[in-house]
Amino acid sequence: MGCSLGTGRVSDSGDLEPEYEPLHIPWTEDWYPAPCPPTSKKADIFHIDDFKEIDEKAVNCPAVHVQSYDALMEYLTEDCINDLQKLRSVFTWLGSQDVYGGNYGKTTSNESPRGYMKLMREGKGSYAALFALLCRAAGLPCVIVYGVSKGFDYDVGDRDIHHLRNCWNCVYVDGSWRIIHPLWTFKKVQGFDKGRWTKEKQSHVDSEQEKMTEGTEVSATDDFYFLVEPEVFIYMCRPSADMTAWQLLKTPWSWDAFVTAPYFRQRYFLYELTLTSLHRCILPAREGTVEIVFTAPEHSPMNFACELFFDQKASFERIPKEIKLDRHVLVMTKQDKKIFFVRIPVAGIYRLRIYGGINRLFHMCDFRLDCDRPLKNCRPLPLFTPIGFGFTQKARDSGLDFPSEYSGVVRVESGNGRIFNFTMIRQMEIMTTVLHTKFASEFLKEYVTCKMKDLTVSVYVYIPETQTEEEYVLQIFTREAGTTAKYRNAVNYLIIIDRKQNSTRDPMEWRNRLNVREINGREHIADFEHIISTCDTPETETMENGSLVSIGASGRREILMLERDLKAALFRRNIDALDRALAAAHQSRHTTHLDYLIKQADEVREQLGRLRKYLHHVLEIKQPTLSELHNYKRPIDPIHATMRGTYILLGEHAIELESWEFVQNLMRKVGKNSLIYRLMEFDVIQASKQQIEAVQALLDQFNEQTVTQASIVAGHFYVWCRDIVIESEISTTRNAFKRKEEN
C-alpha cells in the first residue's frame, strides 16, 4: 500500500474521469437507501492497522480470479465478517492493479474485471464505474456521483470550471453513505503547470516565468480519499445540481459557495488547521495588504513556508527585476495562530501558495490576491527566514521556553529599547544578531546584548533615535553548551521602530515597562498602579494580527489593568482569582494583546484543578483515621517510605524523616501544622528537582498495591505522591511564574 506502481505522461483527462462509458452502467439502483450525512466519523470506524491481513490478501490476488466478478468476489470477501472489510478488500485490490500498463491481449469480453480494465486503458471506462461494479458484485450499494472537481487543471480563483467534470463514488457501509474517490486515490498528477505565474528565483538574480508543463501521472494508493469526510470533500468536488443530495451534508453548498471557497489540499485537513480569516479563495488586497490567519493544534511542531507568485498575463503592470517577492510576505507565529501578512509592491494579481509539514513541507493551500492599489512606500522585509517570525515549537526544540514575547512583530518607539526574556530548557549557548535592509549586520552588533544567569536569558535591543519608521530583525541562535556544533536559528522577531512622538511623556512606556522582569521571573506587579495612573498619552498605533490599529489612553489603561490582574492571579496561583481575571480578559476587545497571558493563565488554572483532584481521597482522611499510621511503633517499609515521600514534598529534610519517631511527631500536629492542612496548601512549584527525584526513588521501591495492602490510608498518600511527581515532570507551567531556588 502506498508504493508507486508506475508513471507515465499525463493523459488528456489527467485527474478527471473520461465521459464516454460504452457499458452504460447505471449510476444508482432503485433499492438503495436515500442519501444522508454519515452518522459517525471515519476515525470512528476505520483504523488501517486493523486491515493489514485483508490488504495483504487483496494485493496478492491470483490473476486467474480476475476473469469474472463472481470468482474475484469469492476470493476477496471469503474471510470478511462485515461490509467494511469487504469494501476495504475491493478497494485495496483495485489500487494494486496496473490498469494502464497491463497486458490485455487475450481479453475479449468486457463483462469481467479484466475486460473493463482494458476499456479503461482505451479511454472508454472510469475508476468510479469499475469500483461501482466491484462493490455491487460484493453486495455493497455503490453510487456513481457526477460533478466538477478542483483538480490539477484548476487554478485558484477560477470561476469557469464547468469543464472540470469528474466522477467518484458513494458507498453504503456500516449504516451510512461514505465518499470514496478511486481515481484520486490511485492516480496522482505531478509537475503540471499552466505557465501562468511568475516567481522569483532563490538566487534573487531575476524573476522566473513558469513554463507550461504537462505533468506526470503517478500510480499510488492514498487512503485520504477512502471514506473521506463530506465536509472535507466538498472543498475539492461538488456533485452536479441534480445530485446535490450526494454532497452528504446537512446544509448543501451552492455553486457560488463552492467556486469561492478556499483552495485547500488534503494536508490542510490532515494537519487539522483552521482558517480564521476571510473564508474565500480570492482575497482583496485593500490598501495593498492581505492577512491570512490559521489556527493549529496546541504545541503543534509544524513548520510553514510560502511562495508568492505574480500573474504577468492577467496583470496590467510588470514586476521590476529588483523586487524580491519572498521579502514581501511576513510569516508570523503567535501562540496557536499562524499569520501570513502580505505587502503588495505592484498592482496586479498574485497567488500565495502555502506549504506546511513537520519533517518535510507539503502543498497545503493557495489563495489569489487581487490588488488595485499597491501599498504606499512598500518596503521589503530585512530577512526571508524559513522558520518565520515569533515563538514556535522550533524555539522549544532549540532549548528556549517561556518567552516574554510570543508574537513575531514588536513595536518600539524610536530611542527606546526592548528586553526579550526566555528560560532555557537546558544549558545552551546563545548568539544574537540584528539585521536591516540598508545596514550591515556588523554595524548593528552594538545594538543588541545578551545576558544569562542560571537558566534565564535576557536579550536587550536598543535602536538609536530615528525620524522615520524603520524595521529590524532580531535573530536568536542556540547550540548545546560546551559543544562546537553549528548554531541553529531558534526564533526571530521583526522589530518596528516608530518615529519619536512629539510628547514629553514616553507613549510606549506602558508596553516597555511590562516587558521588564526580575532575574527570578517575578514581575513588578506594584509598578502597574503607577503606570496605569499616568497612562494619559495620545493615541498610539500598535500591531494586531499583523495589522496596524490605534489604541487610545483608555484602551491602554484597560489593557494594563487586565494584564495587572492576570499577572497578579498567576503569581498568587489562586483558582478564584484566575477565574475572575480570565473572565474579564475574554470579554475584552483587546485579547490580542493578552493572548500569551491568557494562555498561561489557562494552563495554570488547569494545573490547579488537577492538584485539587489529586487530593480527593486524601481529604477524606479524618484525624482519628490518620492516627492509625502514627500509632505504628515499627511500621513496615512501604508505609515508612510513603510517608517520607509525602513529607519530603512538604519541605521536610529527608535525613530527619529516616527516623519514624520524627515522622510520628509530624503526623500528631494539628491546626495549620497538621498534615491535611499542609497538603491543602501545597503547590507543585514549591517542590525542587532534588525533592522530586528523592520521592521518585522512594516510590520506585514499591507499587500502589503493595502499599495499599499494608495500609489503605498509606495507599492514598502513595497515589498523591505519584501524581505530584508525574505533574512536576509533564506540566508545561511548572516554574513558569515562580521558581524555587535549587542548590
matplotlib code that plots the C-alpha trace (Angstrom):
import matplotlib.pyplot as plt

x = [0.0, 1.3, 4.1, 4.4, 3.3, 4.2, 4.4, 3.5, 2.7, -0.5, -3.5, -5.9, -8.2, -5.4, -7.2, -10.6, -12.6, -13.4, -17.0, -17.5, -19.0, -19.7, -21.4, -23.9, -23.5, -26.4, -25.3, -27.6, -30.2, -33.7, -33.4, -30.6, -31.2, -31.7, -28.6, -28.0, -24.9, -22.9, -23.7, -20.1, -16.6, -14.1, -11.8, -14.6, -14.9, -11.6, -8.1, -5.7, -3.8, -7.0, -7.0, -3.4, -4.3, -7.1, -4.9, -2.2, -4.5, -6.2, -2.8, -1.7, -4.9, -4.0, -4.7, -7.0, -9.7, -9.8, -11.6, -15.1, -16.7, -18.0, -14.6, -12.9, -15.5, -15.4, -11.6, -11.7, -14.6, -14.4, -12.7, -14.6, -17.0, -18.6, -19.3, -16.4, -13.9, -15.5, -15.2, -11.6, -10.7, -12.3, -10.7, -7.2, -7.4, -8.3, -5.5, -3.0, -3.9, -1.6, -4.7, -2.9, 0.2, -1.4, -1.4, -4.9, -4.0, -6.1, -9.0, -12.0, -15.1, -15.9, -18.0, -15.2, -13.0, -10.1, -12.2, -13.3, -9.7, -9.0, -11.7, -10.1, -6.8, -8.5, -10.1, -13.6, -14.0, -13.5, -12.3, -15.6, -17.6, -15.3, -15.4, -19.2, -19.3, -17.0, -18.9, -22.2, -20.8, -19.8, -23.4, -22.5, -24.7, -22.5, -23.5, -21.5, -21.6, -21.0, -19.8, -16.9, -13.6, -10.7, -8.0, -4.6, -6.0, -7.7, -6.2, -7.1, -9.8, -11.1, -14.9, -15.4, -14.7, -17.7, -15.3, -13.5, -16.1, -15.3, -17.0, -16.5, -18.5, -20.7, -20.8, -23.3, -21.4, -21.8, -25.2, -24.2, -23.2, -19.5, -17.5, -14.6, -12.7, -10.9, -9.2, -7.6, -6.8, -4.9, -3.5, -1.7, -0.5, 2.8, 4.6, 1.7, 1.8, 0.0, 2.9, 0.8, 2.6, 5.9, 8.0, 11.5, 14.4, 16.0, 19.2, 17.3, 19.1, 16.0, 12.3, 11.4, 8.4, 6.9, 6.8, 3.9, 4.5, 2.3, 3.0, 3.3, 0.8, 1.9, 0.0, -0.1, -2.6, -3.7, -6.1, -7.1, -9.9, -11.1, -14.2, -13.3, -15.5, -18.2, -17.4, -13.8, -14.5, -16.8, -13.8, -12.5, -15.5, -19.2, -21.9, -23.9, -27.1, -29.4, -27.2, -26.9, -28.1, -24.9, -22.8, -23.9, -24.1, -26.8, -26.6, -25.5, -23.2, -24.4, -22.3, -21.2, -20.0, -18.0, -16.2, -15.4, -14.3, -10.5, -8.4, -7.4, -5.3, -5.5, -2.6, -4.5, -7.1, -4.6, -2.8, -6.1, -5.6, -8.5, -8.7, -9.9, -9.5, -11.7, -13.0, -12.6, -10.1, -9.9, -8.7, -8.8, -5.6, -7.1, -4.5, -2.0, -2.0, -3.6, -3.7, -4.3, -4.6, -4.8, -5.0, -3.1, -3.4, -1.7, 2.1, 2.0, 5.5, 4.6, 6.8, 5.4, 6.7, 5.1, 5.7, 4.3, 3.7, 2.7, 0.3, 2.0, -0.7, -3.7, -2.0, -1.6, 1.8, 5.1, 7.2, 10.5, 13.5, 14.9, 11.8, 12.2, 8.7, 9.7, 10.7, 7.1, 5.4, 5.7, 5.2, 4.4, 3.5, 1.5, 0.6, -1.6, -2.0, 0.0, -0.2, 0.8, 0.9, 1.5, 2.6, 1.8, 4.5, 2.9, -0.8, -2.0, -3.0, -0.9, -1.0, 0.1, 1.0, 1.4, 3.3, 3.4, 4.7, 6.8, 9.9, 9.1, 6.8, 3.7, 1.5, -1.5, -3.5, -3.5, -5.0, -5.4, -4.7, -6.2, -4.6, -5.8, -3.6, -0.2, 0.9, 2.3, 6.0, 6.0, 9.3, 10.7, 11.4, 15.0, 15.1, 13.4, 13.6, 12.3, 11.2, 9.2, 8.8, 7.6, 8.0, 7.3, 8.0, 11.3, 12.4, 11.5, 13.4, 16.3, 16.3, 14.2, 10.8, 8.6, 9.2, 8.2, 7.1, 5.2, 4.2, 6.7, 6.1, 7.2, 6.8, 9.2, 9.3, 12.5, 15.1, 13.7, 14.8, 13.1, 14.0, 13.2, 13.2, 13.4, 14.0, 16.4, 15.1, 18.7, 22.0, 22.6, 25.0, 23.3, 24.2, 22.2, 22.2, 20.3, 19.6, 18.4, 17.9, 20.4, 22.9, 25.5, 25.0, 28.5, 27.5, 24.4, 26.2, 26.3, 22.5, 22.0, 23.3, 22.6, 22.9, 22.4, 22.0, 21.4, 18.7, 17.4, 18.2, 17.6, 18.3, 18.2, 17.8, 18.3, 18.0, 19.1, 16.6, 15.3, 12.8, 11.4, 9.8, 12.4, 12.3, 14.9, 15.1, 16.3, 17.7, 18.5, 20.6, 21.3, 23.6, 24.2, 26.5, 30.1, 29.9, 31.3, 28.0, 26.7, 24.3, 20.7, 18.2, 15.7, 13.5, 13.2, 11.4, 10.5, 11.1, 9.3, 10.9, 8.2, 9.4, 9.7, 6.4, 6.0, 5.2, 7.1, 5.8, 7.0, 4.0, 5.4, 6.4, 3.2, 4.5, 8.2, 7.7, 5.6, 8.3, 11.0, 11.4, 13.5, 16.0, 13.9, 10.9, 8.7, 7.5, 7.0, 3.2, 3.1, 4.5, 1.3, -0.6, 1.8, 1.8, -2.0, -2.4, -0.1, -1.5, -2.9, -0.7, -2.2, -3.5, -0.8, -0.5, 0.2, 0.1, -2.8, -2.6, -0.2, -2.5, -1.9, -4.6, -4.8, -5.2, -6.1, -5.3, -8.5, -7.6, -4.1, -5.4, -7.8, -5.0, -2.8, -5.5, -6.3, -2.6, -2.1, -5.0, -3.8, -0.2, -1.3, -3.6, -0.7, 1.6, -0.9, -1.9, -5.4, -8.2, -10.9, -8.6, -7.7, -11.3, -12.1, -9.1, -9.7, -13.4, -12.6, -9.8, -12.1, -14.8, -12.3, -11.8, -8.0, -7.5, -4.8, -2.5, -3.2, -3.2, 0.1, -1.0, -4.5, -2.8, -0.5, -3.4, -5.5, -2.6, -2.1, -5.9, -5.9, -3.0, -4.5, -7.6, -5.6, -3.9, -7.3, -8.3, -5.2, -6.2, -9.7, -9.1, -6.6, -9.0, -11.5, -9.0, -10.0, -7.6, -8.7, -8.0, -4.6, -3.7, -3.7, -0.4, 1.4, 0.4, 2.7, 5.8, 7.7, 5.9, 6.7, 8.9, 6.2, 4.4, 7.5, 8.7, 5.4, 5.2, 8.8, 7.9, 4.9, 6.8, 9.8, 7.3, 6.0, 9.6, 10.9, 14.5, 15.0, 17.6, 15.3, 12.5, 14.6, 13.5, 10.0, 9.7, 10.2, 7.5, 5.2, 5.7, 4.8, 1.6, 0.5, 0.5, -2.9, -4.2, -2.2, 0.7, -1.5, -0.7, -4.1, -3.8, -0.3, -1.4, -4.2, -1.7, 0.8, 1.6, 3.7, 6.0, 7.2, 8.9, 12.5, 14.1, 16.1, 12.9, 11.0, 13.9, 14.1, 10.4, 10.6, 13.3, 11.2, 8.1, 10.1, 10.7, 7.0, 3.9, 0.5, -0.9, 1.9, 1.4, -2.4, -2.2, -0.1, -2.4, -5.3, -4.5, -0.9, -2.1, -3.9, -0.7, 1.3, -1.1, -0.9, 2.9, 2.9, 0.5, 2.6, 5.8, 4.1, 2.7, 6.1, 7.6, 4.9, 3.5, 4.1, 3.5, 6.0, 8.2, 6.9, 6.0, 7.7, 10.9, 12.2, 16.0, 17.8, 21.2]
y = [0.0, 3.4, 2.3, 3.7, 1.3, 3.2, 6.6, 8.0, 11.2, 12.8, 11.9, 14.5, 13.8, 13.9, 13.5, 13.7, 10.6, 10.0, 10.9, 8.0, 4.9, 2.1, -0.3, 2.3, 1.4, 2.8, 5.4, 4.0, 1.3, 1.7, -0.2, 1.9, 3.9, 7.6, 9.8, 11.4, 12.5, 9.7, 9.2, 8.8, 9.9, 7.9, 7.7, 6.0, 3.0, 2.8, 2.1, 1.0, -1.4, -3.5, -4.2, -5.4, -9.0, -8.0, -5.6, -8.2, -10.9, -8.5, -7.3, -10.9, -12.0, -14.5, -13.3, -16.3, -14.8, -11.6, -13.3, -13.0, -10.8, -13.8, -15.5, -12.3, -11.5, -15.0, -14.6, -11.1, -11.5, -15.1, -14.1, -10.9, -10.7, -7.3, -4.9, -2.6, -5.4, -6.3, -2.7, -2.4, -5.7, -4.5, -1.0, -2.4, -4.9, -2.2, 0.0, -2.8, -3.2, -1.7, -0.7, 1.3, -0.9, -4.3, -6.9, -7.5, -9.4, -12.4, -10.5, -10.4, -9.8, -6.5, -8.3, -9.1, -7.0, -7.6, -6.7, -3.4, -2.5, -3.0, -0.4, 2.0, 1.7, 2.6, 5.7, 4.1, 3.4, 5.0, 4.0, 5.1, 2.8, -0.2, 0.4, 0.5, -2.8, -4.4, -3.1, -4.2, -7.7, -7.8, -6.8, -3.3, -0.4, 1.9, 5.1, 6.8, 10.6, 13.1, 16.6, 19.0, 19.0, 21.3, 19.0, 19.5, 21.7, 24.1, 27.5, 29.2, 31.7, 30.3, 30.5, 28.9, 25.3, 23.6, 21.7, 20.1, 17.3, 14.3, 11.3, 9.4, 7.1, 6.9, 3.5, 2.4, 0.7, 0.5, 2.0, 5.2, 6.5, 7.2, 9.0, 7.4, 8.9, 5.9, 7.9, 10.4, 7.5, 5.5, 8.2, 11.5, 14.1, 15.6, 18.6, 20.1, 23.8, 26.2, 28.6, 31.5, 32.6, 34.4, 33.9, 35.0, 32.6, 31.7, 33.4, 36.7, 37.3, 37.6, 36.8, 33.4, 32.7, 29.3, 27.2, 25.1, 21.6, 18.6, 16.7, 13.0, 10.5, 8.5, 5.4, 5.0, 4.5, 7.4, 6.5, 10.1, 9.7, 6.4, 7.2, 10.9, 13.2, 15.1, 18.4, 18.0, 16.6, 19.5, 21.8, 19.6, 18.2, 19.2, 16.9, 18.3, 20.3, 17.2, 15.2, 17.8, 15.4, 13.3, 16.0, 14.2, 17.5, 18.7, 22.1, 21.5, 24.0, 26.3, 26.6, 30.0, 28.7, 26.0, 28.2, 30.9, 28.6, 28.5, 26.0, 23.5, 20.5, 17.3, 18.1, 21.1, 18.8, 16.1, 18.7, 19.9, 23.5, 26.1, 29.2, 32.0, 35.0, 35.6, 32.3, 32.8, 31.8, 35.3, 37.9, 41.7, 43.5, 46.6, 49.4, 46.8, 44.4, 40.9, 39.0, 35.2, 33.6, 29.9, 28.2, 24.9, 22.3, 23.5, 22.8, 21.7, 21.0, 22.1, 24.3, 26.6, 28.3, 30.1, 31.3, 34.5, 34.4, 37.3, 36.8, 38.5, 37.7, 39.0, 42.0, 45.4, 46.1, 44.3, 43.3, 45.2, 42.9, 44.3, 43.3, 40.2, 38.8, 36.5, 39.6, 40.8, 38.0, 38.1, 34.6, 35.0, 32.7, 34.0, 31.2, 28.8, 31.2, 31.2, 34.5, 35.3, 39.1, 40.2, 43.6, 44.1, 46.2, 46.4, 46.4, 43.1, 39.6, 37.3, 33.7, 32.8, 29.2, 27.9, 24.8, 23.1, 19.9, 18.5, 16.8, 17.9, 20.5, 19.8, 22.0, 22.8, 25.7, 28.5, 32.0, 34.5, 38.1, 40.9, 44.3, 47.5, 49.8, 48.7, 49.5, 53.0, 53.1, 49.3, 48.0, 44.5, 42.7, 42.8, 39.0, 36.0, 33.2, 29.6, 29.5, 32.8, 35.2, 34.7, 32.0, 28.5, 24.8, 25.3, 27.6, 24.9, 22.3, 24.7, 24.9, 28.0, 28.4, 30.8, 33.8, 37.3, 37.9, 35.2, 37.5, 37.9, 41.6, 44.0, 47.8, 50.0, 53.8, 55.3, 55.8, 53.1, 49.5, 46.2, 43.2, 39.7, 37.2, 33.4, 30.4, 27.7, 24.2, 23.0, 24.8, 26.4, 28.9, 31.9, 34.0, 37.1, 39.3, 42.3, 42.8, 45.8, 46.2, 49.1, 48.5, 45.6, 43.3, 44.0, 47.7, 46.7, 44.4, 47.2, 47.4, 44.0, 42.5, 39.1, 38.3, 34.9, 33.9, 30.3, 29.3, 32.8, 34.6, 38.3, 39.8, 43.6, 45.5, 49.3, 51.2, 54.8, 57.6, 58.0, 60.3, 57.6, 54.3, 51.5, 47.7, 45.5, 41.7, 40.2, 36.7, 34.4, 31.3, 28.5, 25.4, 22.9, 24.3, 23.0, 21.8, 23.1, 22.4, 24.9, 27.5, 27.0, 29.8, 29.4, 32.4, 35.7, 38.9, 41.8, 45.0, 48.0, 51.3, 54.0, 57.6, 59.8, 61.3, 65.0, 64.4, 64.9, 61.6, 58.3, 56.9, 53.4, 53.2, 51.2, 48.4, 48.6, 48.6, 45.5, 43.7, 44.1, 41.1, 40.4, 37.7, 35.2, 35.6, 37.7, 41.0, 44.3, 44.0, 47.1, 49.2, 48.7, 51.1, 54.0, 53.2, 53.0, 56.3, 58.1, 56.4, 59.5, 59.8, 60.5, 57.8, 55.2, 52.7, 49.1, 45.8, 43.4, 40.2, 41.9, 45.0, 48.5, 49.7, 52.7, 52.5, 55.5, 56.2, 54.5, 51.4, 51.3, 51.7, 48.8, 46.6, 47.4, 46.7, 43.4, 42.5, 43.5, 41.3, 38.3, 38.6, 39.0, 36.0, 34.0, 35.0, 34.1, 30.8, 31.1, 29.5, 32.1, 35.0, 33.3, 32.7, 36.4, 37.6, 35.2, 36.1, 39.8, 39.2, 37.1, 39.8, 42.5, 43.6, 43.7, 39.9, 40.1, 42.0, 39.5, 36.2, 34.8, 35.7, 34.2, 31.0, 30.9, 31.6, 28.8, 26.4, 27.3, 27.1, 23.6, 22.6, 23.9, 22.0, 18.8, 19.4, 19.6, 16.4, 14.6, 15.5, 14.0, 10.8, 12.3, 15.0, 12.3, 11.0, 12.1, 12.8, 9.7, 7.6, 9.2, 8.1, 4.5, 5.4, 7.3, 4.6, 2.2, 1.7, 0.0, 0.3, -1.9, -0.3, 0.5, 2.7, 4.5, 5.1, 6.6, 9.0, 10.0, 10.9, 12.8, 15.0, 15.5, 17.1, 19.3, 20.6, 18.4, 17.3, 13.8, 12.8, 13.6, 11.7, 8.5, 8.4, 7.0, 8.8, 12.2, 11.3, 10.3, 13.7, 15.5, 13.5, 14.4, 18.1, 19.9, 23.2, 24.9, 22.5, 19.4, 17.1, 17.6, 21.4, 21.4, 19.2, 21.6, 24.5, 22.6, 23.7, 21.6, 24.5, 24.5, 21.2, 21.3, 18.9, 17.2, 16.7, 15.2, 12.8, 11.7, 11.0, 9.1, 6.9, 6.1, 5.3, 3.0, 0.6, -0.4, -0.3, 1.0, -2.5, -3.3, -0.1, -0.3, -3.9, -2.6, 0.3, 1.8, 5.3, 5.0, 3.9, 7.2, 9.1, 6.9, 7.8, 11.5, 11.4, 9.6, 12.1, 15.1, 13.5, 13.0, 16.5, 18.1, 16.2, 16.8, 20.2, 23.0, 25.6, 24.2, 27.1, 29.4, 32.2, 31.2, 29.3, 27.6, 28.1, 24.8, 24.4]
z = [0.0, -0.9, -3.2, -6.7, -9.3, -12.4, -14.1, -17.4, -19.3, -18.2, -20.4, -21.7, -18.8, -16.2, -12.8, -14.5, -15.4, -19.1, -20.1, -22.6, -21.0, -23.5, -21.0, -19.8, -16.2, -14.2, -11.6, -8.9, -8.3, -7.1, -3.9, -2.4, 0.8, 0.4, 0.6, 4.0, 6.1, 7.8, 11.5, 12.5, 11.5, 9.5, 12.6, 14.5, 12.1, 10.2, 11.6, 8.9, 11.2, 11.6, 7.9, 7.3, 6.6, 4.3, 2.4, 2.0, 0.7, -1.8, -3.1, -3.7, -5.5, -8.3, -11.8, -12.5, -10.3, -12.4, -15.3, -13.6, -11.0, -9.1, -8.8, -7.8, -5.1, -3.7, -3.2, -1.9, 0.6, 1.8, 5.1, 5.6, 8.5, 7.8, 4.9, 5.8, 5.4, 2.1, 0.9, 2.0, 0.2, -3.0, -2.6, -2.0, -4.9, -7.3, -6.1, -6.7, -10.4, -13.1, -15.1, -17.8, -18.1, -18.1, -21.0, -22.2, -25.4, -24.6, -23.1, -25.4, -23.2, -21.5, -18.9, -16.5, -14.2, -16.6, -19.6, -18.0, -17.2, -20.9, -21.7, -19.2, -20.9, -24.2, -22.5, -22.5, -18.8, -15.4, -12.0, -10.5, -12.8, -12.2, -8.5, -8.6, -10.5, -7.9, -4.9, -6.4, -7.1, -3.4, -2.4, -1.4, -2.5, -4.6, -6.4, -9.2, -8.5, -11.3, -10.7, -11.0, -9.2, -8.3, -9.6, -11.2, -14.0, -11.6, -10.8, -7.6, -8.1, -11.4, -11.7, -15.1, -14.1, -15.6, -17.9, -15.0, -14.9, -12.8, -11.0, -7.8, -5.6, -2.5, -0.8, 1.8, 4.6, 8.4, 8.2, 6.4, 3.0, 2.6, -0.1, -2.0, -4.9, -6.6, -9.3, -6.9, -4.5, -7.1, -9.5, -9.0, -11.4, -10.5, -12.1, -14.1, -14.5, -16.9, -17.0, -15.9, -12.8, -12.2, -9.1, -8.0, -8.2, -4.9, -6.0, -6.3, -9.7, -11.8, -11.9, -13.2, -15.6, -15.0, -18.2, -19.3, -18.2, -18.9, -15.7, -14.9, -13.8, -10.8, -9.7, -5.9, -3.1, -0.9, 1.9, 2.4, -0.3, 1.2, 3.3, 3.2, 5.3, 3.3, 5.0, 3.7, 0.3, -0.7, -0.8, -3.7, -5.5, -5.9, -7.4, -10.3, -9.5, -9.9, -7.4, -4.7, -2.0, -2.7, -1.0, 2.1, 4.0, 6.4, 4.6, 1.0, -0.7, -3.5, -6.7, -5.6, -2.2, -4.0, -6.5, -4.0, -1.2, -0.3, -2.3, 0.4, -0.3, 1.7, 4.0, 5.3, 6.7, 7.9, 10.0, 11.5, 10.6, 10.7, 8.6, 10.8, 8.4, 5.3, 4.1, 0.3, -2.4, -3.8, -1.2, -1.9, -1.1, 0.4, 0.6, -0.7, 2.2, 2.9, 6.1, 6.2, 9.7, 10.6, 13.9, 14.5, 17.3, 20.5, 20.6, 17.0, 15.7, 12.2, 10.1, 7.4, 4.2, 1.3, -2.3, -3.7, -7.5, -9.9, -12.8, -15.7, -18.2, -16.2, -14.6, -16.3, -14.7, -14.5, -11.5, -11.5, -11.5, -8.3, -6.3, -4.2, -3.7, -0.8, 1.2, 0.9, 3.0, 6.8, 8.2, 11.9, 14.7, 17.7, 20.1, 18.2, 15.3, 12.1, 10.2, 6.6, 6.1, 2.5, 1.4, -2.3, -4.1, -7.5, -8.5, -10.1, -9.4, -7.2, -5.9, -2.5, -2.1, 1.5, 2.5, 5.8, 7.5, 10.2, 8.7, 5.2, 3.6, 1.6, -0.5, 1.7, 0.1, -2.4, -2.4, -5.2, -4.1, -6.2, -5.7, -7.4, -5.4, -4.0, -0.5, -0.3, 0.4, 0.3, 1.8, 1.7, 5.0, 6.2, 6.0, 4.4, 7.0, 6.7, 10.3, 10.1, 13.0, 16.5, 19.2, 17.8, 18.6, 16.8, 19.6, 22.2, 20.2, 20.3, 24.1, 24.8, 26.5, 28.4, 26.2, 27.2, 23.6, 21.6, 18.7, 15.8, 15.5, 18.2, 18.0, 19.9, 19.9, 18.5, 21.2, 23.5, 24.0, 24.4, 26.6, 25.3, 28.1, 27.9, 30.1, 28.9, 29.0, 29.2, 29.3, 25.9, 24.3, 22.7, 19.8, 18.6, 15.5, 14.2, 10.5, 8.4, 4.7, 4.4, 7.2, 7.5, 10.5, 11.7, 12.1, 14.1, 16.6, 19.2, 19.2, 20.9, 24.1, 25.7, 29.4, 31.1, 34.7, 35.6, 33.0, 32.4, 29.2, 28.6, 25.2, 25.1, 21.8, 21.6, 18.4, 18.3, 17.7, 14.1, 12.5, 10.2, 10.8, 10.4, 10.5, 12.0, 12.5, 15.8, 15.2, 18.2, 17.6, 20.1, 20.4, 23.2, 25.8, 25.7, 22.0, 18.7, 16.9, 14.4, 15.9, 14.9, 14.3, 17.2, 16.9, 15.0, 15.8, 13.4, 15.4, 14.0, 15.3, 15.4, 14.9, 18.0, 19.1, 19.9, 23.5, 26.8, 28.0, 26.6, 24.7, 24.7, 28.3, 29.1, 26.9, 27.7, 31.5, 31.3, 29.5, 32.3, 34.6, 37.6, 37.2, 39.1, 36.8, 39.1, 37.7, 39.4, 39.9, 42.1, 39.2, 37.3, 39.6, 38.8, 35.0, 34.9, 36.8, 34.3, 31.2, 29.5, 26.4, 23.0, 20.6, 19.8, 16.9, 17.5, 15.7, 16.0, 14.0, 11.6, 11.1, 12.3, 14.7, 17.1, 20.8, 22.9, 26.5, 27.7, 25.7, 27.1, 30.6, 30.1, 28.8, 31.7, 34.3, 32.7, 32.4, 36.1, 37.2, 35.1, 36.4, 40.0, 39.7, 38.1, 40.9, 43.6, 41.8, 43.1, 41.2, 42.1, 41.2, 37.9, 37.0, 37.6, 35.6, 32.7, 32.5, 32.3, 29.7, 27.5, 27.5, 26.5, 22.9, 23.5, 23.7, 21.0, 23.5, 26.2, 24.4, 25.8, 29.4, 28.8, 27.6, 30.6, 32.9, 31.4, 31.8, 35.5, 36.1, 34.6, 36.8, 40.0, 39.1, 38.7, 42.1, 43.7, 42.1, 43.4, 46.9, 46.7, 48.6, 51.0, 52.1, 53.1, 55.7, 59.2, 62.1, 64.0, 60.9, 60.4, 64.0, 62.5, 60.9, 63.7, 66.3, 64.5, 66.6, 63.9, 60.6, 57.6, 54.9, 52.4, 54.9, 56.2, 52.6, 51.5, 54.5, 54.0, 50.4, 51.5, 53.9, 51.6, 49.1, 52.0, 52.6, 55.5, 55.4, 54.1, 56.7, 59.6, 58.0, 58.2, 61.9, 62.2, 65.6, 63.7, 61.2, 64.1, 65.7, 62.4, 62.0, 65.5, 64.8, 64.5, 63.1, 60.4, 61.0, 60.5, 57.6, 55.9, 56.1, 54.7, 51.8, 51.0, 50.9, 48.8, 45.3, 42.9, 42.0, 45.6, 45.0, 43.8, 41.3, 44.1, 46.1, 43.1, 42.4, 46.1, 46.2, 42.9, 44.3, 47.3, 45.2, 42.9, 45.8, 46.0, 43.9, 44.8, 45.5, 48.0, 49.9, 50.0, 51.3, 54.1, 54.9, 52.9, 54.3, 53.2, 49.8, 49.4, 50.2, 47.8, 45.0, 45.8, 45.8, 42.5, 40.9, 42.1, 40.7, 37.3, 37.4, 38.1, 35.1, 32.4, 33.4, 30.9, 33.5, 36.1, 37.3, 34.6, 37.1, 40.3, 40.6, 43.7, 44.0, 43.7, 45.1]

ax = plt.figure().add_subplot(projection="3d")
ax.plot(x, y, z, "-o")
ax.set_aspect("equal")
plt.show()
